[in-house]
Amino acid sequence: MCDTCNEKQKEINRLRGLVRSMNTLYCLFQTDVWKSKNSYVLFGIFSTKNAAIDAAKENNLYTNDAEVVIREITLDDFDVSGIY
């Protein structure tokens, strides 16, 4: 494969990664230590996992009697089976 073709393929892969990351959201939940379905409370939706972790720390969501759950969600994907 020629050098120009390699460069074009690298750029295509980079752009695909950007589009994929634009379609990903992170839902921040707090739940009880047993992670029962009824205990999930949505605290926010974030564009990066680090932003969700920072928000959990700033709002003191990490406690002895609660768990923090961050779920990666794909935008425009109607599969809700993995939320809880």
C-alpha positions as CSV (number, residue, x, y, z in Angstrom):
1,M,0.0,0.0,0.0
2,C,1.4,3.4,-0.9
3,D,2.2,6.1,1.7
4,T,-0.6,8.3,0.6
5,C,-3.1,5.5,0.9
6,N,-1.8,4.7,4.4
7,E,-2.2,8.3,5.5
8,K,-5.7,8.4,4.1
9,Q,-6.7,5.2,5.9
10,K,-5.3,6.5,9.2
11,E,-7.3,9.7,8.7
12,I,-10.5,7.7,8.0
13,N,-9.9,5.6,11.1
14,R,-9.4,8.7,13.2
15,L,-12.6,10.3,11.9
16,R,-14.6,7.0,12.6
17,G,-13.3,7.1,16.2
18,L,-14.5,10.7,16.5
19,V,-17.9,9.9,15.2
20,R,-18.1,6.9,17.5
21,S,-17.2,9.0,20.6
22,M,-19.8,11.6,19.7
23,N,-22.4,8.9,19.9
24,T,-21.4,7.8,23.3
25,L,-22.9,9.2,26.6
26,Y,-22.3,8.2,30.2
27,C,-25.1,8.0,32.6
28,L,-24.3,8.6,36.3
29,F,-26.4,6.7,38.8
30,Q,-26.3,6.3,42.5
31,T,-27.8,3.1,44.0
32,D,-27.8,1.1,47.2
33,V,-25.0,-1.4,47.8
34,W,-27.2,-4.3,46.5
35,K,-27.8,-2.4,43.2
36,S,-31.5,-3.2,43.2
37,K,-33.5,-1.8,40.3
38,N,-35.7,0.4,42.4
39,S,-32.7,2.1,44.1
40,Y,-31.2,3.6,40.9
41,V,-31.2,7.4,40.9
42,L,-30.0,9.2,37.7
43,F,-27.7,12.1,38.7
44,G,-26.6,13.2,35.2
45,I,-25.7,12.4,31.7
46,F,-22.1,13.3,30.5
47,S,-20.1,13.3,27.3
48,T,-17.0,11.6,29.0
49,K,-16.6,9.0,31.7
50,N,-14.1,11.3,33.4
51,A,-16.7,14.1,33.7
52,A,-19.1,11.6,35.2
53,I,-16.5,10.5,37.8
54,D,-15.6,14.1,38.6
55,A,-19.3,14.9,39.2
56,A,-19.8,11.9,41.4
57,K,-16.8,13.1,43.5
58,E,-17.9,16.7,43.7
59,N,-21.4,15.7,44.8
60,N,-20.1,13.2,47.4
61,L,-21.9,10.3,45.8
62,Y,-19.3,7.8,46.9
63,T,-20.5,6.7,50.4
64,N,-20.4,3.6,52.6
65,D,-24.0,2.8,52.1
66,A,-24.3,3.6,48.4
67,E,-22.7,2.7,45.1
68,V,-21.9,4.8,42.0
69,V,-22.7,3.2,38.6
70,I,-21.7,4.8,35.3
71,R,-23.2,3.2,32.3
72,E,-21.9,3.8,28.7
73,I,-24.9,4.4,26.4
74,T,-24.8,4.7,22.6
75,L,-26.9,7.5,21.3
76,D,-29.8,6.5,19.0
77,D,-29.5,2.9,20.1
78,F,-32.9,1.6,21.5
79,D,-31.5,-1.2,23.6
80,V,-32.5,-0.6,27.2
81,S,-31.7,-4.0,28.4
82,G,-28.2,-3.0,29.8
83,I,-29.3,0.1,31.7
84,Y,-30.1,-1.8,35.0
